[in-house]
Amino acid sequence: MRFHGEVAVVTGGAGGIGRASAKLLANQGARVVVADIDEASGQESVRQIEQDGNDAVFHPVDVSDYHSVQTLADFTVRTYGGLDIMFNNAGIFGDGAENVINMPVETYRRMVAINQDGVFYGIKAAANVMKERGGVIINTASIYAFIADRNQLPYHATKAAVVGMTKAAALELAKYNIRVVAIAPGMIDTALIDPWREDEHVWNTVQKAHMRRKFGTAEQVANVVAFLASDEASFLNGHEYFVDDGAASFKR
């Protein structure tokens, strides 16, 4: 067991990377709060964790609202007595339909509210709890923080911000024995990219963005999350870790 009753919060825990990470953290001994705006799917994540004989509860959260995120942190402390691992994973992806000239300002603002503000709120709320005994904060960035794609300016901007916030928060929170790291997934086969399945050409093209010409899985990303949350990664801090089969490392 990597964990011995440590308390973990996973935002975006209703599916994809979040669900896979919540299940793995629980399987490895953590007590998990699954947090999401989608209550039905979040409760399903809890059901699957409990079916494996592990400990989890659900709490609703709107990561674009700081009060909602703070309420989540307070609930976690009331329920489990503390917070050791905060996985700021909730996020949305653009549909790629419009370039910056035609894109509504509201599209940009919504992406910032969820992907960028949500991570800031998660860092702030978690740090206020962790400052007494330390902990680990993991943020979901993306390879899109480092490479450009068409019609995805808001997504690029928010994920680059996550990388910057990770480094800054790691420096500021080091004196409290809080580590802050980020993951930068490539194209992971989750519901987030379901629209691409409708076009076989697009689907095949995107798969070729990886060195071994295939998508990653949520479980592969969860393995990295669990490692980063563990004592095995105790000297890793302030960096982003690519989970992308080399997608950000070669010219297509």
Rosetta blueprint (number, residue, H / E / L):
1 M L
2 R L
3 F L
4 H L
5 G L
6 E L
7 V E
8 A E
9 V E
10 V E
11 T E
12 G L
13 G L
14 A L
15 G L
16 G H
17 I H
18 G H
19 R H
20 A H
21 S H
22 A H
23 K H
24 L H
25 L H
26 A H
27 N H
28 Q L
29 G L
30 A L
31 R E
32 V E
33 V E
34 V E
35 A E
36 D E
37 I L
38 D L
39 E H
40 A H
41 S H
42 G H
43 Q H
44 E H
45 S H
46 V H
47 R H
48 Q H
49 I H
50 E H
51 Q H
52 D L
53 G L
54 N L
55 D L
56 A E
57 V E
58 F E
59 H E
60 P E
61 V L
62 D L
63 V L
64 S L
65 D L
66 Y H
67 H H
68 S H
69 V H
70 Q H
71 T H
72 L H
73 A H
74 D H
75 F H
76 T H
77 V H
78 R H
79 T H
80 Y H
81 G L
82 G L
83 L L
84 D L
85 I E
86 M E
87 F E
88 N E
89 N L
90 A L
91 G L
92 I L
93 F L
94 G L
95 D L
96 G L
97 A L
98 E L
99 N L
100 V L
101 I L
102 N L
103 M L
104 P L
105 V H
106 E H
107 T H
108 Y H
109 R H
110 R H
111 M H
112 V H
113 A H
114 I H
115 N H
116 Q H
117 D H
118 G H
119 V H
120 F H
121 Y H
122 G H
123 I H
124 K H
125 A H
126 A H
127 A H
128 N H
129 V H
130 M H
131 K L
132 E L
133 R L
134 G L
135 G E
136 V E
137 I E
138 I E
139 N E
140 T E
141 A L
142 S L
143 I H
144 Y H
145 A H
146 F L
147 I L
148 A L
149 D L
150 R L
151 N L
152 Q L
153 L H
154 P H
155 Y H
156 H H
157 A H
158 T H
159 K H
160 A H
161 A H
162 V H
163 V H
164 G H
165 M H
166 T H
167 K H
168 A H
169 A H
170 A H
171 L H
172 E H
173 L H
174 A H
175 K H
176 Y H
177 N L
178 I E
179 R E
180 V E
181 V E
182 A E
183 I E
184 A E
185 P E
186 G L
187 M L
188 I E
189 D L
190 T L
191 A H
192 L H
193 I H
194 D H
195 P H
196 W H
197 R H
198 E H
199 D L
200 E H
201 H H
202 V H
203 W H
204 N H
205 T H
206 V H
207 Q H
208 K L
209 A L
210 H L
211 M L
212 R L
213 R L
214 K L
215 F L
216 G E
217 T L
218 A H
219 E H
220 Q H
221 V H
222 A H
223 N H
224 V H
225 V H
226 A H
227 F H
228 L H
229 A H
230 S L
231 D H
232 E H
233 A H
234 S L
235 F L
236 L L
237 N L
238 G L
239 H L
240 E E
241 Y E
242 F E
243 V E
244 D L
245 D L
246 G L
247 A H
248 A H
249 S H
250 F L
251 K L
252 R L
